Amino acid sequence: MPNQQHLDLLKKGITFWNQWRRENPEIIPDFEQAKLKGVNLQGVNLQSANLIAIDLQKANLQEANLIDSDLRWSDLQKADLQGANLRQADLEAANLQGANLQGANLQWVDLQWSYLQGVNLQQADIQGVDLLQAGLEGANLQGANLQGANLEMADLEGANLEGANLTLANLTLANLTNANLSKVQALNTNFTKANFTGACIEDWNINSDTEFEQVICHYIYLKQGEQKRRPTNILRIFREGEFMAIIQKR
């Protein structure tokens, strides 16, 4: 349960709370299972805090300091985390459905088994993040830095990855059906056994070390807006080797 003294201090105001944190840097704040739905915490300093199973639905956490915080099993549905710093935070099994993480720092964050349907990660820095089996259906990852990220078995169906950096990322067994992969950087990326059916690969950048072993792909689009389908015949799907022949030409 949350430390009531910490909770009372926080509710008095962010300025007062941040001052208390500066004066007491050795104390780890405890907000486990606290109910802070819809609270305005813009700019709050919760570095290294215990936020396990906290309810922060629709909370304003813009520019918040959440470095190394423990947010396992937290509820952050529709929370506003624009520009927040979550570097090395633990968000395992957290619910981030519909959350806004635009421009956030998520370097080396643990997001294993987290739920990220419809999340906005546009221009977020997700370098080295662990997204093992994460649910990212329909997520906006446009321009996100996912260099070296672990996306093994991640569900990215319908996600927008336009311009994202997937260099050295692991997308083994990832679901990329109907995903927008336009202009992605996928150098030395591991797509082993990933599903590309219905994905758009317009102007993506791959190299000879990008791994496509045993991928699944019935058809793809070479232009956004479901244009230039391959195979061109909508009644046909790729024969063995056709997908690889197309991407090797590009």
N, C-alpha and C positions, 0 to 999 in steps of 0.2 A: 504494500500500500504506500501511497505517496507520503513524503515527509510534510506534515501540515505546516511547519514553519516555513519551509521552502515555498509551498503553495501560497501561503498568505503573503510572503514577500513578492512573489511574482505578480499576484493580483493587485498589489498596490501600485504597480506601474513598471514599465520596462526600464525606464531611466534609473529608478530606485534599485531594481533588481540587478541591472548591469553594474551599478556602483558597488553593490554588495558582493558580486562575483569578483570584481577587481580587488576588493579588500580581503576576500576569503578564497584565494585561488586553490588552496589545498583541499577544500571541501567539495565532494562530489554530490551535486544535486540529485535528489531522489523524487521522481514523479511517476513511478511505476503504477500503471492502471489509473492514472489521473484522468478526470473528465474535463477536457478543455475544448470541447467542440465549439467552433466559431469564434474563438478568442483571438484578439489582435496581439500577436507576438512579433510584430515586425522589428527586425534588428536585435532580437533577444540573443543573449549569450548562454547557450545550453551545451557548451563544449564538454564532452566526456560525461554528460548527464545520463542517469538511468531513466530511460523513457520506455521501458518494456511495456507493451500492451496499452500504451497511452491512447486516449481518444482525442485526435486532433482533426476530426472531420471539419472541412471548410474553414480551418484556422488560417490566419494570415501570418505566414512565416517568411515573408520576403526579407532577403538579406540576413537571415538568421545564421548564427554560428552554431552548427551542429556537428562540428568536427569530432570524430571518435565517439559519438554518442551511441547509446544502445537503444535502437528502435525496433527490436525484434517484436513481431506480432502486433505492431502498432496499426492504428486505423488513421490513415491520412487521405481518405477519400475526398477529392475535390479541394484539397488544401492548396494554398498558394505559396509555393516555395521558390518563386522567381529569384534568381541570384543568390540563393542560399548556399552555404558552404557545408557540405556533408562529407568531406574527405575522410575516408577510412571509417565511416559510420557503419553500424550493423543494422541492416534493414531486412534481415532474413524473414521470409513469410509475412512481410508487411503488406497492407492493402493500400495501394496508391492509385486506385481507379479514378481516372479523371483529374488527377493532380496536375498542377502546373509547375514544372521544373525547368522552365525555359532559362537558359544561361546559368544553371546551377553547377556547382562543382561536386561531381560524384566520383572523383578519382579513388580507385581501390575500394569502393563500397561493396558490401556483401548484400546482393539482392536475390540470393538463391530462393527459389520457390515463391517469390513475391508476385503480387497481382498488379499489373500495370496497364490494364486495358484502357485505351483512350488517353493515356498520359501524354503530356507535352514535354518532350525532351529536346526541343529545338535549340540548337547551339549549346547544348549542355556538354560539359567535359566529363566523359564517362571512361576515361582511359583506365584500363586494368580492372574494370568493374566485373564482378562475378554475377552473371544472370542465369546460372544453371536452372533450367526448367522454369524460367520466369514466363509469365503470361503477358505478352506485349501486343495483343491483338489490336489493330487499328491505332497503334501509338504513333505520335509524331516525333520522329528522330531526325528530322531534317537538319543536316549540317552538324550532327552530333559527333563528338570525338570518341569513338569506340575502339581506339587502337589497343590491341592486346587484350580486349575484353573476352570473357568466357561466356558465350551465348549457346553453349551446348544444350540441345533439346529445347531451346527457347521457342515459344510460340509467337511468331512475328507475322501472322496472317494479316494481310491488308495494311501492314505498317508502312509509313512513309519514311524511307531512309535516304531520300534524295540528298546527294552531296555529303553523306556521312563518311567518316573515316573508319573503315573496317580492317585496316592494315594489321596483320598478325593476329587478328581475332579468330576465335574458335567457334564456328557455327556448325559443328558436327551434329547431325540429326535435327537441325533447326527447321522449323516450318516457315517457309518464305512464300507460301502460296499467295498470289495476288499482291505481293509486296512491291513497292516502288523502289527499285535499286538504281535509279537513274543517277549517273555521275558519282556513284560511290567509289571510294578508293579501297580496292580489295587486293592489295599486294601481299603475297605470302599468307593469304587468308585460307583457313581450313573449312571447306564446305562439304566435307565427306558425309554422304548419305542425306544431305539436305534436300528439301522439297522445293523446287523452283516453279512449279506449275502456276501459270498465269502471272508470273512476275514480269516487271518491265526492267530491261537492262540497257536502256538508252545511255550511250556515252559512258558506261562504267569503265573503270580502269583495273584490269587484272594483269598478272604476269605469269611466267612459266612455272612459278612456285605456288600459284594459287591452286589449291587442291579440290578436285571435283570427283573424287573416287565414289562410285556407286550412287551418284545423285539421282533424284527422281525428278522428271520433268516431262509433262505431257504436251505442253505448248508454252510459248513465251511471247512477249511483245517487245518490239525493238523501238517503239515510240510510246510516249506517255499518252494517256487517254485511250488505252486499249487499241492502239494503232499498230499496223505492220505485224500482225500475228504471224508466228511461225509455228507449225506449218500454216500456210495461207488458207488451206481448205479447213473450214471450221468443223468439218465432220471427221477430220483426221487428227491423230496425235503423233508425236515423234516415234519414229522407228529407232531401234537400237543404234546408237552412235551419232544420230542426227543432231542432237543438242550439242554435243561436244564439237561437232564439225562447224556449227554456226558460231559458237563463242570463240573458237580458235581463229576464225577469220576476222574477228573484230579487234 
